[in-house]
Amino acid sequence: MNDQKLLRFALVLGCLFAIGCEDQAYVGPDTVALVVRDKTTDLNRVDHCSFVPVLLGSRDEALYDVDDGLTAKFSLTREQITVTFEGGGVSPWVVQTSSFDGGVTKIDDDPPSGYAVQLTSPCTPDDL
C-alpha cells in the first residue's frame, strides 16, 4: 500500500472512530429490590437490591431470614425473578424481568400472612 492510500485509510478510520464515540452514554445494568415488610410493626424485614444477571444461564440467589420459621429466597435470572417463602405456606411468586423496563414496583398478591412483599426497580445495589 502506498503512503497516500495509507493516509486516506488512517483518515477514514479516524473519522469513523470519532463518529462512533460521539454522544455515548453508559447504560447501567438493571437492578431489582426485594422488600418484605411486617404489617404489624411496619418494619422492613428484608430490603435488598440486586443486579439482574445479563448473561444467559446466570443466576443470583440469596436467602433472607424474615422471622422465626419464615425464610425468603430471592432468585434472579435474566428472564425472571422468583420469590419463594419457606415456611410461609404460599406459592412462589414469579415475575418476568422484562416487566421492569422503565422502573416500576410490583406488589405480591399472595404474600405470607402478616407481610407485604414488593419488587422495586431501579434501586441501588447493596454491594456498591
Backbone as XML, in Angstrom:
<?xml version="1.0"?>
<chain id="A" units="angstrom">
  <residue number="1" name="MET">
    <atom name="N" x="0.850" y="-1.171" z="0.000"/>
    <atom name="CA" x="0.000" y="0.000" z="0.000"/>
    <atom name="C" x="0.896" y="1.234" z="0.000"/>
  </residue>
  <residue number="2" name="ASN">
    <atom name="N" x="0.598" y="2.192" z="-0.892"/>
    <atom name="CA" x="1.450" y="3.374" z="-0.923"/>
    <atom name="C" x="1.058" y="4.345" z="0.194"/>
  </residue>
  <residue number="3" name="ASP">
    <atom name="N" x="1.885" y="5.359" z="0.393"/>
    <atom name="CA" x="1.706" y="6.288" z="1.513"/>
    <atom name="C" x="0.392" y="7.058" z="1.430"/>
  </residue>
  <residue number="4" name="GLN">
    <atom name="N" x="-0.015" y="7.421" z="0.200"/>
    <atom name="CA" x="-1.246" y="8.183" z="0.039"/>
    <atom name="C" x="-2.462" y="7.334" z="0.420"/>
  </residue>
  <residue number="5" name="LYS">
    <atom name="N" x="-2.501" y="6.072" z="0.014"/>
    <atom name="CA" x="-3.608" y="5.187" z="0.371"/>
    <atom name="C" x="-3.625" y="4.935" z="1.879"/>
  </residue>
  <residue number="6" name="LEU">
    <atom name="N" x="-2.458" y="4.782" z="2.470"/>
    <atom name="CA" x="-2.358" y="4.562" z="3.906"/>
    <atom name="C" x="-2.868" y="5.785" z="4.670"/>
  </residue>
  <residue number="7" name="LEU">
    <atom name="N" x="-2.541" y="6.971" z="4.195"/>
    <atom name="CA" x="-3.008" y="8.200" z="4.813"/>
    <atom name="C" x="-4.531" y="8.315" z="4.727"/>
  </residue>
  <residue number="8" name="ARG">
    <atom name="N" x="-5.104" y="8.006" z="3.543"/>
    <atom name="CA" x="-6.570" y="8.033" z="3.382"/>
    <atom name="C" x="-7.238" y="7.027" z="4.320"/>
  </residue>
  <residue number="9" name="PHE">
    <atom name="N" x="-6.679" y="5.835" z="4.386"/>
    <atom name="CA" x="-7.227" y="4.794" z="5.258"/>
    <atom name="C" x="-7.222" y="5.259" z="6.720"/>
  </residue>
  <residue number="10" name="ALA">
    <atom name="N" x="-6.094" y="5.858" z="7.147"/>
    <atom name="CA" x="-5.984" y="6.343" z="8.527"/>
    <atom name="C" x="-6.982" y="7.467" z="8.783"/>
  </residue>
  <residue number="11" name="LEU">
    <atom name="N" x="-7.171" y="8.352" z="7.812"/>
    <atom name="CA" x="-8.114" y="9.457" z="7.943"/>
    <atom name="C" x="-9.552" y="8.937" z="8.048"/>
  </residue>
  <residue number="12" name="VAL">
    <atom name="N" x="-9.926" y="8.011" z="7.176"/>
    <atom name="CA" x="-11.280" y="7.427" z="7.229"/>
    <atom name="C" x="-11.502" y="6.698" z="8.550"/>
  </residue>
  <residue number="13" name="LEU">
    <atom name="N" x="-10.515" y="5.922" z="8.974"/>
    <atom name="CA" x="-10.620" y="5.196" z="10.236"/>
    <atom name="C" x="-10.762" y="6.155" z="11.412"/>
  </residue>
  <residue number="14" name="GLY">
    <atom name="N" x="-10.002" y="7.244" z="11.392"/>
    <atom name="CA" x="-10.093" y="8.252" z="12.453"/>
    <atom name="C" x="-11.458" y="8.915" z="12.492"/>
  </residue>
  <residue number="15" name="CYS">
    <atom name="N" x="-12.026" y="9.221" z="11.325"/>
    <atom name="CA" x="-13.360" y="9.833" z="11.260"/>
    <atom name="C" x="-14.425" y="8.883" z="11.790"/>
  </residue>
  <residue number="16" name="LEU">
    <atom name="N" x="-14.325" y="7.635" z="11.386"/>
    <atom name="CA" x="-15.291" y="6.647" z="11.871"/>
    <atom name="C" x="-15.199" y="6.480" z="13.387"/>
  </residue>
  <residue number="17" name="PHE">
    <atom name="N" x="-14.004" y="6.468" z="13.907"/>
    <atom name="CA" x="-13.813" y="6.349" z="15.349"/>
    <atom name="C" x="-14.418" y="7.553" z="16.063"/>
  </residue>
  <residue number="18" name="ALA">
    <atom name="N" x="-14.191" y="8.756" z="15.536"/>
    <atom name="CA" x="-14.713" y="9.974" z="16.160"/>
    <atom name="C" x="-16.244" y="9.985" z="16.134"/>
  </residue>
  <residue number="19" name="ILE">
    <atom name="N" x="-16.833" y="9.546" z="15.047"/>
    <atom name="CA" x="-18.287" y="9.498" z="14.950"/>
    <atom name="C" x="-18.852" y="8.468" z="15.926"/>
  </residue>
  <residue number="20" name="GLY">
    <atom name="N" x="-18.204" y="7.333" z="16.019"/>
    <atom name="CA" x="-18.692" y="6.266" z="16.894"/>
    <atom name="C" x="-18.616" y="6.612" z="18.363"/>
  </residue>
  <residue number="21" name="CYS">
    <atom name="N" x="-17.719" y="7.494" z="18.763"/>
    <atom name="CA" x="-17.558" y="7.844" z="20.173"/>
    <atom name="C" x="-18.384" y="9.046" z="20.582"/>
  </residue>
  <residue number="22" name="GLU">
    <atom name="N" x="-19.006" y="9.700" z="19.643"/>
    <atom name="CA" x="-19.758" y="10.894" z="19.946"/>
    <atom name="C" x="-21.059" y="10.549" z="20.681"/>
  </residue>
  <residue number="23" name="ASP">
    <atom name="N" x="-21.353" y="11.293" z="21.727"/>
    <atom name="CA" x="-22.599" y="11.173" z="22.489"/>
    <atom name="C" x="-22.844" y="9.782" z="23.046"/>
  </residue>
  <residue number="24" name="GLN">
    <atom name="N" x="-21.799" y="9.067" z="23.411"/>
    <atom name="CA" x="-22.010" y="7.763" z="24.028"/>
    <atom name="C" x="-22.404" y="7.967" z="25.479"/>
  </residue>
  <residue number="25" name="ALA">
    <atom name="N" x="-23.259" y="7.100" z="25.949"/>
    <atom name="CA" x="-23.691" y="7.162" z="27.337"/>
    <atom name="C" x="-23.595" y="5.765" z="27.937"/>
  </residue>
  <residue number="26" name="TYR">
    <atom name="N" x="-23.203" y="5.695" z="29.179"/>
    <atom name="CA" x="-23.118" y="4.415" z="29.878"/>
    <atom name="C" x="-24.519" y="3.960" z="30.251"/>
  </residue>
  <residue number="27" name="VAL">
    <atom name="N" x="-24.822" y="2.727" z="29.948"/>
    <atom name="CA" x="-26.104" y="2.144" z="30.319"/>
    <atom name="C" x="-25.837" y="1.120" z="31.408"/>
  </residue>
  <residue number="28" name="GLY">
    <atom name="N" x="-26.309" y="1.406" z="32.595"/>
    <atom name="CA" x="-26.072" y="0.518" z="33.722"/>
    <atom name="C" x="-26.968" y="-0.700" z="33.657"/>
  </residue>
  <residue number="29" name="PRO">
    <atom name="N" x="-26.547" y="-1.765" z="34.304"/>
    <atom name="CA" x="-27.379" y="-2.971" z="34.337"/>
    <atom name="C" x="-28.630" y="-2.741" z="35.178"/>
  </residue>
  <residue number="30" name="ASP">
    <atom name="N" x="-29.672" y="-3.507" z="34.881"/>
    <atom name="CA" x="-30.926" y="-3.395" z="35.620"/>
    <atom name="C" x="-30.743" y="-3.879" z="37.053"/>
  </residue>
  <residue number="31" name="THR">
    <atom name="N" x="-31.510" y="-3.302" z="37.950"/>
    <atom name="CA" x="-31.500" y="-3.684" z="39.356"/>
    <atom name="C" x="-32.934" y="-3.876" z="39.842"/>
  </residue>
  <residue number="32" name="VAL">
    <atom name="N" x="-33.091" y="-4.756" z="40.828"/>
    <atom name="CA" x="-34.407" y="-5.008" z="41.429"/>
    <atom name="C" x="-34.219" y="-5.207" z="42.930"/>
  </residue>
  <residue number="33" name="ALA">
    <atom name="N" x="-35.113" y="-4.610" z="43.718"/>
    <atom name="CA" x="-35.063" y="-4.752" z="45.174"/>
    <atom name="C" x="-36.231" y="-5.609" z="45.655"/>
  </residue>
  <residue number="34" name="LEU">
    <atom name="N" x="-35.936" y="-6.505" z="46.589"/>
    <atom name="CA" x="-36.962" y="-7.272" z="47.289"/>
    <atom name="C" x="-37.185" y="-6.598" z="48.633"/>
  </residue>
  <residue number="35" name="VAL">
    <atom name="N" x="-38.445" y="-6.240" z="48.912"/>
    <atom name="CA" x="-38.798" y="-5.626" z="50.188"/>
    <atom name="C" x="-39.904" y="-6.457" z="50.818"/>
  </residue>
  <residue number="36" name="VAL">
    <atom name="N" x="-39.649" y="-6.931" z="52.043"/>
    <atom name="CA" x="-40.650" y="-7.672" z="52.814"/>
    <atom name="C" x="-40.899" y="-6.863" z="54.081"/>
  </residue>
  <residue number="37" name="ARG">
    <atom name="N" x="-42.133" y="-6.365" z="54.230"/>
    <atom name="CA" x="-42.492" y="-5.505" z="55.355"/>
    <atom name="C" x="-43.443" y="-6.238" z="56.287"/>
  </residue>
  <residue number="38" name="ASP">
    <atom name="N" x="-43.166" y="-6.152" z="57.579"/>
    <atom name="CA" x="-44.033" y="-6.710" z="58.615"/>
    <atom name="C" x="-45.191" y="-5.740" z="58.807"/>
  </residue>
  <residue number="39" name="LYS">
    <atom name="N" x="-46.407" y="-6.174" z="58.535"/>
    <atom name="CA" x="-47.561" y="-5.285" z="58.628"/>
    <atom name="C" x="-47.868" y="-4.877" z="60.067"/>
  </residue>
  <residue number="40" name="THR">
    <atom name="N" x="-47.525" y="-5.714" z="61.035"/>
    <atom name="CA" x="-47.815" y="-5.417" z="62.437"/>
    <atom name="C" x="-46.916" y="-4.305" z="62.969"/>
  </residue>
  <residue number="41" name="THR">
    <atom name="N" x="-45.618" y="-4.410" z="62.715"/>
    <atom name="CA" x="-44.662" y="-3.426" z="63.240"/>
    <atom name="C" x="-44.319" y="-2.341" z="62.225"/>
  </residue>
  <residue number="42" name="ASP">
    <atom name="N" x="-44.702" y="-2.526" z="60.974"/>
    <atom name="CA" x="-44.400" y="-1.621" z="59.866"/>
    <atom name="C" x="-42.894" y="-1.484" z="59.628"/>
  </residue>
  <residue number="43" name="LEU">
    <atom name="N" x="-42.140" y="-2.535" z="59.987"/>
    <atom name="CA" x="-40.698" y="-2.564" z="59.754"/>
    <atom name="C" x="-40.372" y="-3.430" z="58.554"/>
  </residue>
  <residue number="44" name="ASN">
    <atom name="N" x="-39.363" y="-3.020" z="57.792"/>
    <atom name="CA" x="-38.885" y="-3.853" z="56.688"/>
    <atom name="C" x="-38.033" y="-4.978" z="57.264"/>
  </residue>
  <residue number="45" name="ARG">
    <atom name="N" x="-38.451" y="-6.211" z="57.036"/>
    <atom name="CA" x="-37.671" y="-7.368" z="57.469"/>
    <atom name="C" x="-36.601" y="-7.714" z="56.447"/>
  </residue>
  <residue number="46" name="VAL">
    <atom name="N" x="-36.879" y="-7.418" z="55.180"/>
    <atom name="CA" x="-35.915" y="-7.605" z="54.090"/>
    <atom name="C" x="-36.006" y="-6.367" z="53.208"/>
  </residue>
  <residue number="47" name="ASP">
    <atom name="N" x="-34.863" y="-5.826" z="52.846"/>
    <atom name="CA" x="-34.792" y="-4.714" z="51.902"/>
    <atom name="C" x="-33.445" y="-4.858" z="51.197"/>
  </residue>
  <residue number="48" name="HIS">
    <atom name="N" x="-33.448" y="-5.599" z="50.091"/>
    <atom name="CA" x="-32.204" y="-5.950" z="49.411"/>
    <atom name="C" x="-32.314" y="-5.676" z="47.920"/>
  </residue>
  <residue number="49" name="CYS">
    <atom name="N" x="-31.328" y="-4.962" z="47.394"/>
    <atom name="CA" x="-31.271" y="-4.641" z="45.970"/>
    <atom name="C" x="-30.167" y="-5.460" z="45.309"/>
  </residue>
  <residue number="50" name="SER">
    <atom name="N" x="-30.481" y="-6.041" z="44.155"/>
    <atom name="CA" x="-29.516" y="-6.862" z="43.416"/>
    <atom name="C" x="-29.511" y="-6.480" z="41.942"/>
  </residue>
  <residue number="51" name="PHE">
    <atom name="N" x="-28.373" y="-6.762" z="41.306"/>
    <atom name="CA" x="-28.296" y="-6.625" z="39.856"/>
    <atom name="C" x="-29.023" y="-7.794" z="39.208"/>
  </residue>
  <residue number="52" name="VAL">
    <atom name="N" x="-29.719" y="-7.527" z="38.111"/>
    <atom name="CA" x="-30.324" y="-8.585" z="37.314"/>
    <atom name="C" x="-29.225" y="-9.157" z="36.430"/>
  </residue>
  <residue number="53" name="PRO">
    <atom name="N" x="-29.005" y="-10.478" z="36.474"/>
    <atom name="CA" x="-27.954" y="-11.067" z="35.626"/>
    <atom name="C" x="-28.215" y="-10.788" z="34.148"/>
  </residue>
  <residue number="54" name="VAL">
    <atom name="N" x="-27.130" y="-10.562" z="33.405"/>
    <atom name="CA" x="-27.271" y="-10.272" z="31.975"/>
    <atom name="C" x="-26.868" y="-11.443" z="31.094"/>
  </residue>
  <residue number="55" name="LEU">
    <atom name="N" x="-26.058" y="-12.348" z="31.599"/>
    <atom name="CA" x="-25.615" y="-13.487" z="30.796"/>
    <atom name="C" x="-26.648" y="-14.607" z="30.821"/>
  </residue>
  <residue number="56" name="LEU">
    <atom name="N" x="-26.891" y="-15.180" z="29.678"/>
    <atom name="CA" x="-27.824" y="-16.286" z="29.562"/>
    <atom name="C" x="-27.352" y="-17.427" z="30.457"/>
  </residue>
  <residue number="57" name="GLY">
    <atom name="N" x="-28.240" y="-17.925" z="31.295"/>
    <atom name="CA" x="-27.912" y="-19.015" z="32.201"/>
    <atom name="C" x="-27.390" y="-18.561" z="33.550"/>
  </residue>
  <residue number="58" name="SER">
    <atom name="N" x="-27.114" y="-17.269" z="33.719"/>
    <atom name="CA" x="-26.634" y="-16.756" z="35.006"/>
    <atom name="C" x="-27.782" y="-16.674" z="36.000"/>
  </residue>
  <residue number="59" name="ARG">
    <atom name="N" x="-27.449" y="-16.834" z="37.278"/>
    <atom name="CA" x="-28.459" y="-16.793" z="38.333"/>
    <atom name="C" x="-27.838" y="-16.136" z="39.567"/>
  </residue>
  <residue number="60" name="ASP">
    <atom name="N" x="-28.630" y="-15.300" z="40.223"/>
    <atom name="CA" x="-28.238" y="-14.707" z="41.500"/>
    <atom name="C" x="-29.291" y="-15.137" z="42.511"/>
  </residue>
  <residue number="61" name="GLU">
    <atom name="N" x="-28.841" y="-15.757" z="43.597"/>
    <atom name="CA" x="-29.781" y="-16.227" z="44.621"/>
    <atom name="C" x="-29.319" y="-15.779" z="45.990"/>
  </residue>
  <residue number="62" name="ALA">
    <atom name="N" x="-30.286" y="-15.488" z="46.841"/>
    <atom name="CA" x="-29.995" y="-15.115" z="48.215"/>
    <atom name="C" x="-31.121" y="-15.617" z="49.109"/>
  </residue>
  <residue number="63" name="LEU">
    <atom name="N" x="-30.764" y="-15.976" z="50.345"/>
    <atom name="CA" x="-31.739" y="-16.391" z="51.361"/>
    <atom name="C" x="-31.756" y="-15.346" z="52.463"/>
  </residue>
  <residue number="64" name="TYR">
    <atom name="N" x="-32.952" y="-14.990" z="52.923"/>
    <atom name="CA" x="-33.104" y="-13.995" z="53.980"/>
    <atom name="C" x="-34.020" y="-14.545" z="55.060"/>
  </residue>
  <residue number="65" name="ASP">
    <atom name="N" x="-33.575" y="-14.435" z="56.320"/>
    <atom name="CA" x="-34.434" y="-14.783" z="57.452"/>
    <atom name="C" x="-35.387" y="-13.624" z="57.667"/>
  </residue>
  <residue number="66" name="VAL">
    <atom name="N" x="-36.672" y="-13.881" z="57.463"/>
    <atom name="CA" x="-37.683" y="-12.845" z="57.639"/>
    <atom name="C" x="-38.116" y="-12.793" z="59.094"/>
  </residue>
  <residue number="67" name="ASP">
    <atom name="N" x="-38.394" y="-13.950" z="59.638"/>
    <atom name="CA" x="-38.872" y="-14.087" z="61.007"/>
    <atom name="C" x="-38.641" y="-15.529" z="61.422"/>
  </residue>
  <residue number="68" name="ASP">
    <atom name="N" x="-38.912" y="-15.856" z="62.674"/>
    <atom name="CA" x="-38.774" y="-17.243" z="63.121"/>
    <atom name="C" x="-39.611" y="-18.159" z="62.244"/>
  </residue>
  <residue number="69" name="GLY">
    <atom name="N" x="-38.957" y="-19.087" z="61.579"/>
    <atom name="CA" x="-39.654" y="-20.061" z="60.752"/>
    <atom name="C" x="-40.038" y="-19.577" z="59.369"/>
  </residue>
  <residue number="70" name="LEU">
    <atom name="N" x="-39.675" y="-18.354" z="58.988"/>
    <atom name="CA" x="-40.012" y="-17.837" z="57.655"/>
    <atom name="C" x="-38.732" y="-17.328" z="56.985"/>
  </residue>
  <residue number="71" name="THR">
    <atom name="N" x="-38.425" y="-17.920" z="55.834"/>
    <atom name="CA" x="-37.244" y="-17.552" z="55.055"/>
    <atom name="C" x="-37.679" y="-17.170" z="53.650"/>
  </residue>
  <residue number="72" name="ALA">
    <atom name="N" x="-37.100" y="-16.094" z="53.126"/>
    <atom name="CA" x="-37.381" y="-15.658" z="51.753"/>
    <atom name="C" x="-36.196" y="-16.032" z="50.876"/>
  </residue>
  <residue number="73" name="LYS">
    <atom name="N" x="-36.469" y="-16.689" z="49.756"/>
    <atom name="CA" x="-35.444" y="-17.000" z="48.763"/>
    <atom name="C" x="-35.692" y="-16.086" z="47.564"/>
  </residue>
  <residue number="74" name="PHE">
    <atom name="N" x="-34.682" y="-15.291" z="47.226"/>
    <atom name="CA" x="-34.748" y="-14.301" z="46.151"/>
    <atom name="C" x="-33.861" y="-14.811" z="45.027"/>
  </residue>
  <residue number="75" name="SER">
    <atom name="N" x="-34.449" y="-15.192" z="43.895"/>
    <atom name="CA" x="-33.720" y="-15.792" z="42.787"/>
    <atom name="C" x="-33.944" y="-14.965" z="41.526"/>
  </residue>
  <residue number="76" name="LEU">
    <atom name="N" x="-32.855" y="-14.512" z="40.918"/>
    <atom name="CA" x="-32.942" y="-13.687" z="39.718"/>
    <atom name="C" x="-32.190" y="-14.340" z="38.570"/>
  </residue>
  <residue number="77" name="THR">
    <atom name="N" x="-32.819" y="-14.380" z="37.416"/>
    <atom name="CA" x="-32.156" y="-14.725" z="36.164"/>
    <atom name="C" x="-32.417" y="-13.570" z="35.213"/>
  </residue>
  <residue number="78" name="ARG">
    <atom name="N" x="-31.849" y="-13.652" z="34.048"/>
    <atom name="CA" x="-32.074" y="-12.569" z="33.084"/>
    <atom name="C" x="-33.524" y="-12.551" z="32.590"/>
  </residue>
  <residue number="79" name="GLU">
    <atom name="N" x="-34.236" y="-13.688" z="32.704"/>
    <atom name="CA" x="-35.614" y="-13.786" z="32.222"/>
    <atom name="C" x="-36.674" y="-13.563" z="33.300"/>
  </residue>
  <residue number="80" name="GLN">
    <atom name="N" x="-36.404" y="-14.022" z="34.540"/>
    <atom name="CA" x="-37.446" y="-13.916" z="35.557"/>
    <atom name="C" x="-36.880" y="-13.791" z="36.962"/>
  </residue>
  <residue number="81" name="ILE">
    <atom name="N" x="-37.755" y="-13.314" z="37.843"/>
    <atom name="CA" x="-37.451" y="-13.174" z="39.265"/>
    <atom name="C" x="-38.427" y="-14.072" z="40.008"/>
  </residue>
  <residue number="82" name="THR">
    <atom name="N" x="-37.906" y="-14.870" z="40.934"/>
    <atom name="CA" x="-38.749" y="-15.771" z="41.717"/>
    <atom name="C" x="-38.504" y="-15.506" z="43.197"/>
  </residue>
  <residue number="83" name="VAL">
    <atom name="N" x="-39.591" y="-15.302" z="43.935"/>
    <atom name="CA" x="-39.520" y="-15.132" z="45.381"/>
    <atom name="C" x="-40.286" y="-16.299" z="45.994"/>
  </residue>
  <residue number="84" name="THR">
    <atom name="N" x="-39.584" y="-17.086" z="46.811"/>
    <atom name="CA" x="-40.181" y="-18.253" z="47.453"/>
    <atom name="C" x="-40.069" y="-18.079" z="48.965"/>
  </residue>
  <residue number="85" name="PHE">
    <atom name="N" x="-41.160" y="-18.344" z="49.666"/>
    <atom name="CA" x="-41.152" y="-18.265" z="51.124"/>
    <atom name="C" x="-41.224" y="-19.662" z="51.698"/>
  </residue>
  <residue number="86" name="GLU">
    <atom name="N" x="-40.142" y="-20.055" z="52.367"/>
    <atom name="CA" x="-40.124" y="-21.352" z="53.028"/>
    <atom name="C" x="-40.720" y="-21.164" z="54.414"/>
  </residue>
  <residue number="87" name="GLY">
    <atom name="N" x="-41.781" y="-21.925" z="54.700"/>
    <atom name="CA" x="-42.476" y="-21.794" z="55.978"/>
    <atom name="C" x="-43.610" y="-20.794" z="55.941"/>
  </residue>
  <residue number="88" name="GLY">
    <atom name="N" x="-43.917" y="-20.257" z="54.764"/>
    <atom name="CA" x="-44.966" y="-19.246" z="54.655"/>
    <atom name="C" x="-46.274" y="-19.781" z="54.131"/>
  </residue>
  <residue number="89" name="GLY">
    <atom name="N" x="-46.268" y="-21.003" z="53.596"/>
    <atom name="CA" x="-47.499" y="-21.602" z="53.091"/>
    <atom name="C" x="-48.084" y="-20.916" z="51.874"/>
  </residue>
  <residue number="90" name="VAL">
    <atom name="N" x="-47.236" y="-20.259" z="51.054"/>
    <atom name="CA" x="-47.721" y="-19.608" z="49.842"/>
    <atom name="C" x="-46.918" y="-20.113" z="48.653"/>
  </residue>
  <residue number="91" name="SER">
    <atom name="N" x="-47.516" y="-20.007" z="47.489"/>
    <atom name="CA" x="-46.847" y="-20.421" z="46.257"/>
    <atom name="C" x="-45.745" y="-19.438" z="45.900"/>
  </residue>
  <residue number="92" name="PRO">
    <atom name="N" x="-44.724" y="-19.891" z="45.155"/>
    <atom name="CA" x="-43.674" y="-18.963" z="44.710"/>
    <atom name="C" x="-44.271" y="-17.837" z="43.863"/>
  </residue>
  <residue number="93" name="TRP">
    <atom name="N" x="-43.681" y="-16.669" z="43.979"/>
    <atom name="CA" x="-44.103" y="-15.502" z="43.210"/>
    <atom name="C" x="-43.087" y="-15.329" z="42.084"/>
  </residue>
  <residue number="94" name="VAL">
    <atom name="N" x="-43.556" y="-15.421" z="40.837"/>
    <atom name="CA" x="-42.688" y="-15.334" z="39.666"/>
    <atom name="C" x="-43.091" y="-14.104" z="38.846"/>
  </residue>
  <residue number="95" name="VAL">
    <atom name="N" x="-42.091" y="-13.281" z="38.529"/>
    <atom name="CA" x="-42.311" y="-12.060" z="37.750"/>
    <atom name="C" x="-41.295" y="-12.049" z="36.620"/>
  </residue>
  <residue number="96" name="GLN">
    <atom name="N" x="-41.729" y="-11.728" z="35.421"/>
    <atom name="CA" x="-40.823" y="-11.621" z="34.279"/>
    <atom name="C" x="-39.951" y="-10.377" z="34.429"/>
  </residue>
  <residue number="97" name="THR">
    <atom name="N" x="-38.676" y="-10.521" z="34.228"/>
    <atom name="CA" x="-37.740" y="-9.411" z="34.371"/>
    <atom name="C" x="-38.073" y="-8.280" z="33.402"/>
  </residue>
  <residue number="98" name="SER">
    <atom name="N" x="-38.563" y="-8.608" z="32.233"/>
    <atom name="CA" x="-38.879" y="-7.588" z="31.229"/>
    <atom name="C" x="-39.990" y="-6.643" z="31.680"/>
  </residue>
  <residue number="99" name="SER">
    <atom name="N" x="-40.784" y="-7.032" z="32.672"/>
    <atom name="CA" x="-41.873" y="-6.172" z="33.135"/>
    <atom name="C" x="-41.357" y="-4.995" z="33.965"/>
  </residue>
  <residue number="100" name="PHE">
    <atom name="N" x="-40.042" y="-4.938" z="34.232"/>
    <atom name="CA" x="-39.467" y="-3.840" z="34.991"/>
    <atom name="C" x="-38.836" y="-2.778" z="34.119"/>
  </residue>
  <residue number="101" name="ASP">
    <atom name="N" x="-39.021" y="-2.836" z="32.811"/>
    <atom name="CA" x="-38.476" y="-1.819" z="31.922"/>
    <atom name="C" x="-39.052" y="-0.455" z="32.283"/>
  </residue>
  <residue number="102" name="GLY">
    <atom name="N" x="-38.187" y="0.505" z="32.478"/>
    <atom name="CA" x="-38.644" y="1.857" z="32.785"/>
    <atom name="C" x="-38.837" y="2.115" z="34.267"/>
  </residue>
  <residue number="103" name="GLY">
    <atom name="N" x="-38.680" y="1.125" z="35.109"/>
    <atom name="CA" x="-38.789" y="1.303" z="36.550"/>
    <atom name="C" x="-40.219" y="1.231" z="37.051"/>
  </residue>
  <residue number="104" name="VAL">
    <atom name="N" x="-40.498" y="0.232" z="37.847"/>
    <atom name="CA" x="-41.825" y="0.037" z="38.410"/>
    <atom name="C" x="-41.717" y="-0.649" z="39.772"/>
  </residue>
  <residue number="105" name="THR">
    <atom name="N" x="-42.864" y="-0.744" z="40.439"/>
    <atom name="CA" x="-42.991" y="-1.519" z="41.664"/>
    <atom name="C" x="-44.089" y="-2.544" z="41.444"/>
  </residue>
  <residue number="106" name="LYS">
    <atom name="N" x="-43.797" y="-3.793" z="41.762"/>
    <atom name="CA" x="-44.777" y="-4.880" z="41.663"/>
    <atom name="C" x="-45.080" y="-5.353" z="43.080"/>
  </residue>
  <residue number="107" name="ILE">
    <atom name="N" x="-46.352" y="-5.555" z="43.389"/>
    <atom name="CA" x="-46.777" y="-5.986" z="44.719"/>
    <atom name="C" x="-47.298" y="-7.410" z="44.635"/>
  </residue>
  <residue number="108" name="ASP">
    <atom name="N" x="-46.830" y="-8.247" z="45.555"/>
    <atom name="CA" x="-47.250" y="-9.651" z="45.629"/>
    <atom name="C" x="-48.700" y="-9.705" z="46.087"/>
  </residue>
  <residue number="109" name="ASP">
    <atom name="N" x="-49.556" y="-10.372" z="45.287"/>
    <atom name="CA" x="-50.980" y="-10.501" z="45.619"/>
    <atom name="C" x="-51.248" y="-11.552" z="46.681"/>
  </residue>
  <residue number="110" name="ASP">
    <atom name="N" x="-50.294" y="-12.464" z="46.906"/>
    <atom name="CA" x="-50.495" y="-13.559" z="47.853"/>
    <atom name="C" x="-49.255" y="-13.723" z="48.743"/>
  </residue>
  <residue number="111" name="PRO">
    <atom name="N" x="-48.963" y="-12.693" z="49.589"/>
    <atom name="CA" x="-47.783" y="-12.798" z="50.453"/>
    <atom name="C" x="-48.086" y="-13.665" z="51.673"/>
  </residue>
  <residue number="112" name="PRO">
    <atom name="N" x="-47.045" y="-14.044" z="52.412"/>
    <atom name="CA" x="-47.298" y="-14.758" z="53.670"/>
    <atom name="C" x="-48.143" y="-13.878" z="54.601"/>
  </residue>
  <residue number="113" name="SER">
    <atom name="N" x="-48.947" y="-14.504" z="55.406"/>
    <atom name="CA" x="-49.848" y="-13.788" z="56.310"/>
    <atom name="C" x="-49.073" y="-12.825" z="57.214"/>
  </residue>
  <residue number="114" name="GLY">
    <atom name="N" x="-49.536" y="-11.576" z="57.259"/>
    <atom name="CA" x="-48.923" y="-10.560" z="58.109"/>
    <atom name="C" x="-47.800" y="-9.777" z="57.454"/>
  </residue>
  <residue number="115" name="TYR">
    <atom name="N" x="-47.530" y="-10.044" z="56.183"/>
    <atom name="CA" x="-46.426" y="-9.379" z="55.494"/>
    <atom name="C" x="-46.893" y="-8.753" z="54.180"/>
  </residue>
  <residue number="116" name="ALA">
    <atom name="N" x="-46.217" y="-7.694" z="53.781"/>
    <atom name="CA" x="-46.395" y="-7.096" z="52.461"/>
    <atom name="C" x="-45.076" y="-7.325" z="51.722"/>
  </residue>
  <residue number="117" name="VAL">
    <atom name="N" x="-45.170" y="-7.750" z="50.459"/>
    <atom name="CA" x="-43.980" y="-8.079" z="49.680"/>
    <atom name="C" x="-44.040" y="-7.327" z="48.360"/>
  </residue>
  <residue number="118" name="GLN">
    <atom name="N" x="-42.916" y="-6.708" z="47.988"/>
    <atom name="CA" x="-42.867" y="-5.996" z="46.716"/>
    <atom name="C" x="-41.494" y="-6.105" z="46.087"/>
  </residue>
  <residue number="119" name="LEU">
    <atom name="N" x="-41.477" y="-5.928" z="44.768"/>
    <atom name="CA" x="-40.256" y="-5.815" z="43.982"/>
    <atom name="C" x="-40.238" y="-4.427" z="43.384"/>
  </residue>
  <residue number="120" name="THR">
    <atom name="N" x="-39.104" y="-3.735" z="43.497"/>
    <atom name="CA" x="-38.996" y="-2.372" z="43.015"/>
    <atom name="C" x="-37.753" y="-2.226" z="42.139"/>
  </residue>
  <residue number="121" name="SER">
    <atom name="N" x="-37.914" y="-1.517" z="41.038"/>
    <atom name="CA" x="-36.792" y="-1.258" z="40.146"/>
    <atom name="C" x="-36.933" y="0.164" z="39.610"/>
  </residue>
  <residue number="122" name="PRO">
    <atom name="N" x="-35.865" y="0.898" z="39.485"/>
    <atom name="CA" x="-34.486" y="0.595" z="39.819"/>
    <atom name="C" x="-34.219" y="0.828" z="41.296"/>
  </residue>
  <residue number="123" name="CYS">
    <atom name="N" x="-33.037" y="0.410" z="41.732"/>
    <atom name="CA" x="-32.596" y="0.594" z="43.113"/>
    <atom name="C" x="-31.071" y="0.663" z="43.112"/>
  </residue>
  <residue number="124" name="THR">
    <atom name="N" x="-30.491" y="0.952" z="44.264"/>
    <atom name="CA" x="-29.032" y="0.993" z="44.392"/>
    <atom name="C" x="-28.587" y="-0.305" z="45.058"/>
  </residue>
  <residue number="125" name="PRO">
    <atom name="N" x="-27.813" y="-1.127" z="44.365"/>
    <atom name="CA" x="-27.393" y="-2.419" z="44.921"/>
    <atom name="C" x="-26.649" y="-2.266" z="46.249"/>
  </residue>
  <residue number="126" name="ASP">
    <atom name="N" x="-26.864" y="-3.230" z="47.110"/>
    <atom name="CA" x="-26.296" y="-3.208" z="48.453"/>
    <atom name="C" x="-24.779" y="-3.310" z="48.451"/>
  </residue>
  <residue number="127" name="ASP">
    <atom name="N" x="-24.202" y="-3.935" z="47.424"/>
    <atom name="CA" x="-22.761" y="-4.164" z="47.421"/>
    <atom name="C" x="-21.964" y="-3.037" z="46.763"/>
  </residue>
  <residue number="128" name="LEU">
    <atom name="N" x="-22.573" y="-1.898" z="46.545"/>
    <atom name="CA" x="-21.828" y="-0.752" z="45.983"/>
    <atom name="C" x="-21.293" y="0.119" z="47.078"/>
  </residue>
</chain>
